[in-house]
């Protein structure tokens, strides 16, 4: 599945998934790597799935 890179909007893939604890329960975090070599680590809910690409 491809996602939009949070930095440049180019296609990106999730390389690692995991759960981190928070005060309101566990939050899924992902490590994303895009074709322009950007890396992003953050909550999975912030990613946009690329449709039709």
ABEGO torsion letter per residue (X at the ends): XBBBBAAAGBBBBBABBBBBBBAAEBBBBBBBBBAAGBBBBBBAAABBBBBGX
